[in-house]
Amino acid sequence: MKCLMCKNETTIDGTTTVTFERDGMTLVVKNVPARVCRNCGEAYVNEETTKRLLETAEQAAFEGVQVEVRNFQAA
């Protein structure tokens, strides 16, 4: 996949960190699998991983999390 941001490099397998903020909650999820641009560092997360991240964020909000850092957990 060619990077949509810098249009210069091909992306490679890697990881990224995703941060969610909503209604006073901040959730940071580290080690999220992604395609990462070697030139600019832009990260692209696939649909399945995005679905899992959103489920994790919803669960954290339900649990009343205010600030938390988690490692990505595959389903």
C-alpha positions as CSV (number, residue, x, y, z in Angstrom):
1,M,0.0,0.0,0.0
2,K,1.3,3.5,-0.9
3,C,1.0,6.1,1.9
4,L,-1.9,8.5,1.3
5,M,-0.2,11.3,3.3
6,C,3.3,11.6,1.8
7,K,2.7,9.6,-1.4
8,N,6.4,8.6,-1.3
9,E,6.8,5.3,0.3
10,T,5.3,1.9,0.6
11,T,3.9,0.9,4.0
12,I,5.3,-2.0,6.0
13,D,4.0,-4.2,8.8
14,G,4.4,-2.5,12.2
15,T,2.5,-1.3,15.2
16,T,1.1,2.0,16.3
17,T,-0.6,3.6,19.3
18,V,-4.2,4.7,19.2
19,T,-5.8,7.2,21.6
20,F,-9.5,7.6,22.3
21,E,-11.0,10.6,24.1
22,R,-14.7,10.8,24.9
23,D,-16.7,12.3,27.7
24,G,-13.7,12.7,30.1
25,M,-12.3,9.3,29.2
26,T,-8.8,8.9,27.8
27,L,-7.9,5.4,26.6
28,V,-4.5,4.7,25.0
29,V,-4.0,1.4,23.2
30,K,-0.4,0.5,22.4
31,N,1.1,-2.2,20.1
32,V,-1.8,-2.0,17.6
33,P,-1.0,-3.9,14.4
34,A,-0.9,-1.5,11.4
35,R,0.7,-0.8,8.1
36,V,3.2,2.0,8.7
37,C,4.8,4.4,6.2
38,R,8.6,4.2,6.4
39,N,8.9,7.8,5.2
40,C,6.4,9.8,7.3
41,G,5.3,7.3,10.0
42,E,1.6,7.5,9.1
43,A,-0.2,4.3,10.3
44,Y,-3.1,2.5,8.7
45,V,-5.2,0.1,10.8
46,N,-7.3,-2.5,9.0
47,E,-11.1,-2.9,9.4
48,E,-11.0,-5.9,11.7
49,T,-8.5,-4.2,14.0
50,T,-10.5,-1.0,14.0
51,K,-13.6,-3.0,15.0
52,R,-11.7,-4.5,17.9
53,L,-10.4,-1.1,19.0
54,L,-13.9,0.4,19.0
55,E,-15.2,-2.5,21.1
56,T,-12.3,-2.0,23.5
57,A,-13.1,1.7,23.8
58,E,-16.8,1.0,24.4
59,Q,-16.0,-1.5,27.1
60,A,-13.6,1.0,28.8
61,A,-16.3,3.7,28.7
62,F,-18.8,1.2,30.2
63,E,-16.3,0.3,33.0
64,G,-16.0,4.0,33.9
65,V,-12.4,4.3,32.9
66,Q,-11.0,7.9,33.2
67,V,-7.4,7.4,32.0
68,E,-5.9,4.0,31.1
69,V,-3.2,2.6,28.9
70,R,-3.7,-0.9,27.5
71,N,-1.9,-3.2,25.1
72,F,-3.8,-4.3,22.1
73,Q,-5.5,-7.7,22.6
74,A,-6.5,-9.6,19.4
75,A,-9.9,-11.2,19.6
